[in-house]
Amino acid sequence: MEFDSLKTLRTFCSLHATPGDEGEVFEALLRRWRAQGLDTERLGAYAVVATPGERKKADTLLLVAHADSPGFIVSAVRSPTELEVLVLGGIEPVGAELMLKTAEGCFSAQLHAPENPEAWTRRQPLRVTLPVSCASVRKGDRLCWAAHWEEEGGRIVSPFLDNRIACALIADWYDRHAALLPEVNVVLGATAMEEVNGFGASVLARQVRADAVLALDVTYENERQSVAMGQGPVVTLSDASALLSPALRDRLLACGVPLQTEVYNFSGTDARAFPQQGLPTPVVPLLLPTRGNHSPRESLSCADFEAWPKAIAAVARALFRPLP
């Protein structure tokens, strides 16, 4: 069975999954994994896991992606056509088309930017209007950007690339990329709530014991750090969730594939959960640079997406060699 990688990504970018409501992405992953003959497990509402049927190899690598993207939650229903919402995750309050998900289905909606954007804070609600009456909407229902897809000049433009990019890659791993790491037992995991509290990764870290973990996610273009789209995957040397030693940095950069690096002291990925659970496992964030993160128009280089699997294999082999 073969899946075209961009076709898979487009499918995942059409799904509605906000923090705490990742079911559509989880179910899509489980269907693909089962079709590939993998053993699957759902860890409550927090994570899904896939493992190969035979686990005879010495080293186990966990590839982890988060299934949620930032979105909105209904905090008040003013009328069947007017709502107040709060943000879930880091979103700029730009006026844009949304999709409202209720028990009765999905409905088009319009997000209105605050009258004074400079004074707006994440604690303040935003106004949403519906073009048609929706009697089924309830407090706690979720909204996300309206899905759309563009391919232009070797780039993809779509909402939710953070982090459907990584979900698409792990969805196809055993169909398209398993031959890159035949000597390694690769476990695939997807988590909930990375954008708000990291609860999903904490549950996954307690349940899956791996010899190495790669947190697959996205990062920002950064001219000052010479991180650019089209120049390959990015290793995070430092942020709020990871802090790699200079020795490990040097080993990874000598792995044989082009890698960019970044250094921050804020933000982060699911990487934080594994040492927080007391695991001695090496954890490396291996990300793709994007533009317009958390906006209705995120963009990605197709060349970076295609280079990612080989970078994963090369970094994994470097991690499984003991440091001097």
C-alpha positions as CSV (number, residue, x, y, z in Angstrom):
1,M,0.0,0.0,0.0
2,E,1.4,3.4,-1.0
3,F,0.2,6.9,0.0
4,D,1.3,10.1,-1.7
5,S,2.8,12.2,1.1
6,L,1.2,15.5,0.0
7,K,-2.1,13.8,-0.5
8,T,-1.9,12.5,3.0
9,L,-1.0,15.9,4.3
10,R,-3.9,17.5,2.5
11,T,-6.3,15.0,4.0
12,F,-5.0,15.7,7.6
13,C,-5.2,19.5,7.0
14,S,-8.9,19.1,6.2
15,L,-9.7,17.7,9.7
16,H,-11.1,19.6,12.6
17,A,-9.0,19.1,15.7
18,T,-8.5,21.7,18.4
19,P,-7.0,21.2,21.9
20,G,-9.0,18.6,23.8
21,D,-11.0,17.6,20.7
22,E,-8.5,15.7,18.6
23,G,-10.8,12.8,17.7
24,E,-10.9,13.3,13.9
25,V,-7.1,13.2,13.6
26,F,-6.8,10.3,16.1
27,E,-9.3,8.2,14.1
28,A,-7.6,9.0,10.8
29,L,-4.3,7.9,12.2
30,L,-5.7,4.7,13.7
31,R,-7.4,3.7,10.4
32,R,-4.2,4.2,8.4
33,W,-2.1,2.3,10.9
34,R,-4.5,-0.6,11.1
35,A,-4.5,-0.8,7.3
36,Q,-0.7,-1.2,7.5
37,G,-1.0,-4.1,9.9
38,L,0.2,-2.2,12.9
39,D,-0.9,-2.8,16.5
40,T,-2.7,0.2,17.8
41,E,-3.7,1.5,21.2
42,R,-5.7,4.5,22.3
43,L,-4.6,6.1,25.6
44,G,-7.9,7.5,26.6
45,A,-8.5,11.0,25.1
46,Y,-4.7,11.8,25.4
47,A,-2.8,9.9,22.8
48,V,-2.8,7.1,20.2
49,V,0.1,4.7,19.6
50,A,1.1,2.3,16.8
51,T,3.7,-0.5,17.1
52,P,4.9,-3.1,14.6
53,G,3.6,-6.6,15.4
54,E,7.1,-8.0,16.0
55,R,9.5,-6.2,18.4
56,K,12.7,-8.1,18.0
57,K,15.0,-5.2,17.3
58,A,17.3,-3.9,20.0
59,D,16.6,-0.2,19.8
60,T,13.2,1.5,20.0
61,L,12.6,4.9,18.6
62,L,9.4,6.9,19.3
63,L,8.3,9.4,16.7
64,V,5.8,11.7,18.4
65,A,3.5,14.3,16.8
66,H,0.7,16.4,18.3
67,A,-2.7,16.1,16.8
68,D,-4.2,19.5,17.9
69,S,-3.9,22.9,16.3
70,P,-4.8,26.2,18.1
71,G,-8.5,27.0,17.9
72,F,-11.4,28.6,19.8
73,I,-13.9,27.4,22.4
74,V,-17.4,28.9,22.7
75,S,-17.7,30.7,26.0
76,A,-21.1,32.3,25.5
77,V,-24.0,31.9,23.1
78,R,-25.5,35.4,22.6
79,S,-28.0,34.2,20.0
80,P,-28.2,31.4,17.4
81,T,-26.1,33.6,15.1
82,E,-23.7,35.3,17.5
83,L,-21.2,33.8,19.9
84,E,-18.3,34.7,22.2
85,V,-15.2,32.6,22.0
86,L,-11.9,32.3,23.8
87,V,-8.7,31.2,22.2
88,L,-7.1,27.8,22.8
89,G,-3.4,28.1,22.1
90,G,-1.5,30.9,20.5
91,I,-3.6,32.6,17.9
92,E,-3.6,36.1,16.5
93,P,-7.1,37.5,16.6
94,V,-7.4,38.3,12.9
95,G,-10.8,38.5,11.2
96,A,-11.2,35.2,9.3
97,E,-13.6,32.5,8.2
98,L,-14.0,29.7,10.8
99,M,-15.7,26.3,11.0
100,L,-17.9,25.7,14.1
101,K,-18.2,22.1,15.2
102,T,-21.4,21.1,17.0
103,A,-23.1,17.8,17.8
104,E,-25.2,18.4,14.7
105,G,-22.2,19.0,12.3
106,C,-20.0,21.8,11.1
107,F,-21.1,25.4,10.3
108,S,-19.4,28.3,8.6
109,A,-18.7,31.2,11.0
110,Q,-16.9,34.6,10.9
111,L,-14.3,35.7,13.5
112,H,-14.2,39.4,14.2
113,A,-11.0,41.0,15.2
114,P,-11.1,43.1,18.4
115,E,-11.8,46.7,18.0
116,N,-8.5,47.6,19.7
117,P,-6.1,44.8,18.9
118,E,-3.2,46.4,20.7
119,A,-5.1,46.3,24.0
120,W,-6.6,42.8,23.5
121,T,-5.4,40.0,25.8
122,R,-6.0,36.2,25.5
123,R,-8.3,36.3,28.5
124,Q,-10.8,38.5,26.6
125,P,-13.5,36.9,24.4
126,L,-13.8,37.4,20.7
127,R,-17.0,37.9,18.7
128,V,-18.1,35.3,16.1
129,T,-21.1,35.5,13.9
130,L,-22.9,32.9,11.9
131,P,-24.5,33.5,8.5
132,V,-27.3,31.1,9.3
133,S,-29.0,30.3,12.6
134,C,-27.5,27.4,14.5
135,A,-29.7,26.1,17.3
136,S,-27.3,23.2,18.2
137,V,-24.4,25.4,19.3
138,R,-23.4,25.0,23.0
139,K,-20.9,26.5,25.4
140,G,-17.7,24.4,25.0
141,D,-18.1,23.7,21.2
142,R,-15.0,24.2,19.2
143,L,-14.1,26.4,16.2
144,C,-11.0,26.4,14.0
145,W,-9.9,28.1,10.8
146,A,-11.8,27.2,7.7
147,A,-9.7,24.6,5.8
148,H,-8.2,25.5,2.4
149,W,-5.3,24.2,0.4
150,E,-2.9,25.9,-2.1
151,E,0.2,24.6,-3.9
152,E,2.4,27.4,-5.3
153,G,6.0,27.5,-6.2
154,G,7.1,24.4,-4.3
155,R,5.2,25.5,-1.2
156,I,2.0,24.4,0.5
157,V,-0.3,27.1,2.0
158,S,-2.9,25.8,4.5
159,P,-4.0,26.2,8.1
160,F,-3.1,23.5,10.6
161,L,0.4,22.7,9.2
162,D,1.3,22.9,12.9
163,N,1.1,20.0,13.4
164,R,-0.7,18.0,10.7
165,I,2.7,17.9,8.9
166,A,4.0,15.4,11.5
167,C,0.7,13.6,11.7
168,A,0.9,13.0,8.0
169,L,4.4,11.7,8.2
170,I,3.8,9.2,11.0
171,A,0.5,8.1,9.2
172,D,2.6,7.0,6.3
173,W,5.8,5.9,8.0
174,Y,5.5,2.1,7.6
175,D,4.2,2.4,4.1
176,R,6.7,4.9,2.8
177,H,9.7,5.2,5.1
178,A,10.2,2.0,7.1
179,A,13.1,0.9,4.9
180,L,15.1,3.9,6.1
181,L,15.4,2.4,9.6
182,P,15.2,-1.4,9.2
183,E,17.3,-2.1,12.3
184,V,15.1,0.0,14.6
185,N,11.8,-0.7,16.2
186,V,9.9,2.5,15.4
187,V,6.8,3.3,17.6
188,L,4.5,6.0,16.4
189,G,2.6,8.3,18.7
190,A,0.2,11.2,18.5
191,T,-0.8,13.4,21.4
192,A,-3.6,15.7,22.5
193,M,-3.4,19.2,24.0
194,E,0.2,20.1,23.1
195,E,-0.9,23.7,22.3
196,V,-2.3,24.3,25.7
197,N,-0.9,22.1,28.5
198,G,1.0,19.1,27.1
199,F,-1.2,16.6,29.0
200,G,-1.2,14.1,26.1
201,A,2.5,13.9,25.9
202,S,2.8,13.2,29.6
203,V,0.4,10.3,29.3
204,L,2.3,8.9,26.3
205,A,5.6,9.3,28.1
206,R,4.3,7.2,31.0
207,Q,3.0,4.4,28.7
208,V,5.7,4.1,26.1
209,R,9.3,3.3,27.0
210,A,11.6,4.1,24.1
211,D,15.4,4.3,23.8
212,A,15.2,7.6,22.0
213,V,12.4,10.1,21.1
214,L,12.1,12.5,18.2
215,A,9.5,15.2,18.8
216,L,8.2,16.1,15.3
217,D,6.8,19.6,15.0
218,V,7.2,22.9,13.2
219,T,9.2,26.0,14.0
220,Y,9.5,29.6,12.7
221,E,11.6,31.0,10.0
222,N,14.2,33.2,11.7
223,E,16.5,35.4,9.6
224,R,18.6,36.3,12.6
225,Q,19.4,32.6,13.3
226,S,19.6,31.8,9.5
227,V,16.7,29.4,9.7
228,A,14.8,29.4,6.4
229,M,12.2,27.4,4.5
230,G,13.7,25.2,1.9
231,Q,17.0,24.6,3.8
232,G,16.0,21.4,5.5
233,P,14.8,20.2,8.9
234,V,15.7,22.1,12.1
235,V,17.2,20.7,15.3
236,T,16.2,22.7,18.4
237,L,19.3,23.0,20.6
238,S,17.5,25.0,23.3
239,D,13.9,26.1,24.1
240,A,11.5,25.8,27.0
241,S,11.2,22.0,26.5
242,A,14.7,20.9,25.5
243,L,18.3,21.7,26.1
244,L,20.9,19.7,24.1
245,S,24.5,19.4,25.2
246,P,27.3,20.7,22.8
247,A,28.5,17.1,22.5
248,L,25.0,15.9,21.3
249,R,24.7,18.9,19.0
250,D,28.0,18.0,17.3
251,R,27.0,14.4,16.9
252,L,23.7,15.3,15.3
253,L,25.3,17.8,13.0
254,A,27.7,15.1,11.8
255,C,24.9,12.7,11.0
256,G,25.3,13.0,7.3
257,V,22.2,15.0,6.2
258,P,21.8,18.8,6.2
259,L,20.3,20.2,9.4
260,Q,19.5,23.7,10.5
261,T,19.7,24.6,14.2
262,E,17.8,27.1,16.4
263,V,18.2,28.4,19.9
264,Y,15.4,29.9,22.1
265,N,14.6,30.2,25.7
266,F,10.8,30.1,25.3
267,S,8.1,28.1,23.5
268,G,8.6,24.4,23.2
269,T,7.2,21.0,22.0
270,D,6.1,17.7,23.4
271,A,9.8,17.0,24.1
272,R,9.4,18.3,27.7
273,A,7.1,15.5,28.8
274,F,9.7,12.7,28.7
275,P,12.3,14.0,31.2
276,Q,9.4,15.3,33.3
277,Q,8.2,11.7,33.6
278,G,11.7,10.7,34.9
279,L,12.8,9.0,31.7
280,P,16.5,9.0,30.9
281,T,15.8,8.7,27.2
282,P,17.4,11.3,24.8
283,V,14.8,13.5,23.3
284,V,15.4,15.7,20.3
285,P,13.0,18.1,18.6
286,L,13.3,17.7,14.9
287,L,11.2,20.3,13.2
288,L,10.3,21.9,9.9
289,P,10.4,25.6,9.4
290,T,7.1,27.3,8.4
291,R,5.8,30.8,7.9
292,G,2.6,32.2,9.3
293,N,2.5,29.8,12.2
294,H,-1.0,29.4,13.9
295,S,-2.6,31.6,11.2
296,P,-5.1,30.8,8.5
297,R,-2.3,30.8,6.0
298,E,0.7,28.7,7.2
299,S,3.2,27.8,4.5
300,L,5.7,25.0,4.1
301,S,8.4,24.1,1.7
302,C,7.7,20.8,-0.1
303,A,11.4,20.1,-0.3
304,D,11.7,20.3,3.5
305,F,8.8,17.9,3.9
306,E,10.4,15.4,1.5
307,A,13.8,15.7,3.3
308,W,12.3,15.0,6.7
309,P,12.2,11.1,6.7
310,K,15.9,10.8,5.8
311,A,16.8,13.4,8.4
312,I,14.8,11.4,11.0
313,A,16.7,8.2,10.1
314,A,20.1,9.9,10.3
315,V,19.4,11.6,13.6
316,A,18.0,8.4,15.1
317,R,21.2,6.5,14.2
318,A,23.3,9.3,15.8
319,L,21.2,9.0,19.0
320,F,21.7,5.3,19.2
321,R,25.5,5.6,19.2
322,P,26.6,6.3,22.8
323,L,28.2,9.6,23.5
324,P,31.9,9.4,24.5
